Amino acid sequence: MTKTMLVTGASKGIGQATVERFWAGANDIDTFVLLARSSTEFDELRAHLAANNPGGKRFFHHEIDLNDLDAIRDLLPQIIAEAGRVDYLVNNAGFTAPSPIHEVRFEDFERTINVNLYAPFVITQGLLHAGNRFEFILNVASTAGINGRSGWLTYSASKAAMIAMSQVMKEELSIYGTRVVTISPGRCATALRRTLAPDEDPSTIMQPEDVAGVIEMLASDFGRFVDSQNLVVRL
Ligand SMILES: NC(=O)c1ccc[n+]([C@@H]2O[C@H](COP(=O)([O-])OP(=O)(O)OC[C@H]3O[C@@H](n4cnc5c(N)ncnc54)[C@H](OP(=O)(O)O)[C@@H]3O)[C@@H](O)[C@H]2O)c1
């Protein structure tokens, strides 16, 4: 039976690399649901997928701001209607607005928690409520959630919470045979990383394709032999 994969933050960085890898790879996924806000990169990704589709796979895309939790709730029935179900869920989208504690704007903190923590929860719980049984959920946390760094208060807090939430999902959803895997990437050359470290040379750090390769392995049959509580992925 063919499978469906939903990827949040599909337009750029690790999410985009993951979609491209699974799209081109030999696997049982033939339907992709891609979520991100409207952008040139998102347009280009969809054009690339449409032009490189020897396997006859299909994708649905939705331009959505994951800061808007009601919009997510409204979208989920549509996803079920078009895709049937979601077997593989990649909670990848992430946001950060680094700032020292004195200057943290509360609305930025709320947006960070909404996108990085509440959106993955709302998507996962909403699909469960719709009767969806996942085969595999991959939650993207961060090494910033293991060790806080100066200026990263809101981001580190959101990722620490993601690690904890993911552990509970792993325990609770095992009764359905769902594998829940958390990865905590280190420095990876993406737009988000540029926000955190604008002076860094991106060619010296891990690339999004490297993380996508790890995700592919974890989603494969071999992935079930890896203790997936919280895997650090770094160069
Ligand atoms: N890069 C690193 O060094 C690193 C390290 C550890 C963990 N991570 C994590 O890896 C994940 C992917 O990030 P990345 O590094 O690949 O960064 P990226 O290239 O900036 O991609 C972030 C993705 O999240 C989406 N996103 C952000 N805010 C959104 C919103 N409000 N609504 C919908 N989508 C939104 C973006 O889409 P649009 O902005 O186009 O909507 C984009 O597709 C994140 O969870 C990040 O925290 C990254």
The ligand as an ORCA input file, in Angstrom:
! r2SCAN-3c Opt
* xyz 0 1
  N      19.340     25.361     10.772
  C      19.756     24.979     11.955
  O      20.916     25.213     12.356
  C      18.823     24.215     12.851
  C      19.353     23.612     13.994
  C      18.502     22.922     14.842
  C      17.161     22.822     14.529
  N      16.666     23.431     13.418
  C      15.242     23.295     13.148
  O      15.055     22.769     11.865
  C      13.735     23.101     11.413
  C      13.799     23.615      9.994
  O      14.457     24.867     10.000
  P      15.550     25.257      8.919
  O      16.829     25.357      9.632
  O      15.421     24.367      7.739
  O      15.111     26.753      8.611
  P      14.494     27.492      7.331
  O      15.263     27.167      6.119
  O      14.377     28.892      7.734
  O      13.071     26.818      7.185
  C      12.070     27.027      8.156
  C      10.769     26.514      7.577
  O       9.729     26.741      8.549
  C       8.684     27.462      7.912
  N       8.008     28.391      8.799
  C       8.565     29.290      9.650
  N       7.610     30.031     10.229
  C       6.429     29.594      9.714
  C       5.082     29.967      9.904
  N       4.727     30.954     10.739
  N       4.121     29.317      9.216
  C       4.452     28.332      8.362
  N       5.701     27.914      8.143
  C       6.678     28.557      8.803
  C       9.367     28.236      6.801
  O       8.432     28.527      5.801
  P       8.058     30.020      5.379
  O       8.891     30.956      6.196
  O       8.348     30.081      3.924
  O       6.609     30.077      5.698
  C      10.402     27.249      6.308
  O       9.837     26.359      5.378
  C      13.198     24.131     12.417
  O      12.329     23.502     13.334
  C      14.453     24.581     13.132
  O      14.182     25.073     14.418
  C      17.470     24.114     12.568
*
